[in-house]
């Protein structure tokens, strides 16, 4: 069994769509990044890559490569899932938390969970998603950014 941890954070800016877990969130600003800046999927991918000992998303999808400019993180997650299969890893479970003061994310969590489970070929039982705030503290609490963290356990099959 192998375990990986992932973390990502991006700045909130006006004029961008907010995409989390591959789901468009109705909000007045979005996350700034080279791709769609989906912090949840970035944290999940980093956890998966870390558990495999395969580096991080910056190694596999560098922001210096224009091929990844504006790309959906769902597409990147598909590539990471292929890498899992190529190396004969199977996900035991995945747990992730989105950290955002606003918007309220509870209404979107089931849809995010369905998208992630579909791409990674997981049962909903193997995947847990949650959202929390920082109680108004710090950068995220001041609604200037959103972060996510994820932990995953893998087994080689």
N, C-alpha and C positions, 0 to 999 in steps of 0.2 A: 504494500500500500504506500502511496505517496500523497503528500499534502502540499497545496500551494495557496499563497495569499496574494490578492491583488488589491490595488488602490489607485484611484484616479480622481482628479479634481480639475474643473474648468471654470473659467470666469463667465458670469452671466452678462450678456450685452443685448441691447435693443437691436432689432433688425434681423435676428436669427431665429430659426425655429427651434423649439425645445423638443429634443428626441431623447427618450430614456427607455432602455430595454427594447429598442426598435419601435416604440410607440410615440406618435406625435402627441404632445401634451399642449392643451390650450392654455397659453400663458403669454404675457406681454413682452417676454424676452427669451433668448435662447443661449446656448452655450457656444463659446468661441473656441474653434479648434481647426486643425487641418482637415480632418474628416468631418463627420456629422457631430463630433464631440460628445458622443453618447458615453458618459462617464460610467454608467452601469455596465455596459457591454465591455468597455475598456478594462474595468476592474475584473470582470469575469474572465476575459481573455488572458490577462496577466496572471491570474490565479491558475488557469489551466496550463499556460506555458511554463510557469514556475514549477508546478507539480511534475511536469515532464522533464524539467531541467533544460528547457529550450529557450532561455532568455526571456525577453519581454516583447510587448507589441512594438516598441520603438525599433527593435532589432528586425522584426519581421515586416513591419509596415512603416518605414521611416517617414517623418514629415518632410524630409527633403525630396521625396519621390512624388512627383506630380500625379502619378497614377492613383494615389490615394487621396488627392484633393477632393473634398466634398463627398467621398464615398460613404455609403451606408455601412455602419459598423456591423449590421447583420451579415453583409457580404464577407467582412473580415472574420466574423465568428464562424462562418461556414468553412473558411480556409483553416482556422485553428482546429475545427472539428475534424477536418480531413487529416491534419497532422496527428491528432489523437489516434485516429483509425490506422494510419500508416505505421504508427509506433505501437499498435496493439494495446492501447489504453482504453479503459472503460471508466466512466464517471460513477462513483459510488453515491456521492451526494454533493450538492452545491448550495451554499448559503450566501446571500448578499444583502447589503443594506445600502440604501440611498440616503444621503444626508443633505437635507434641503430645508431651509426655513419656509419657503414658498416655492412653488404652489403645493397645495395639498395633493399628495400622490396616491393615497389609499384607493381612490376609484379606478386607478390605472394598473394597479399591481397584478391583478389576475390576467389582464391582456399581455402584460410584459412577460409574465410567467409562461403563458401559452406559447408566445413567440420563441422564447429561449429554449423551452422544452422541445419544441418542434425541431429547431435547428440542431440541437445536441442529442436528439433521439432519447429524451428522458421522460420518465413518467412524472407527473406532477408531484408525486410523493418524494422524488429524489431532489426536488428543487424548492428552496424557500426564499422568498423575497420579502423585504420589509423596508419601511421608510421611517425616518426620524428627523427631528429638528435639532438645533444646538441651543434651543431655548433663548434665542436672540443673541447669543454670544459669538464674537469673532466675525471673521470674513463671511462665513456661510450664514451666520445669524443675522448679519447686516444685509442679506439678500444680494451679495455680490458674486456668489458662486455656488456650485453644487458639487458634492463629492460622492464617491461610492467605494465600498470595500466588499471583497468577496473572499471566501475560502472554499476550497474544493478538495475532495479526496478522490484519488484514482486508484485503480488496480490494473495490473498488466494481465491481459487475458491470453 
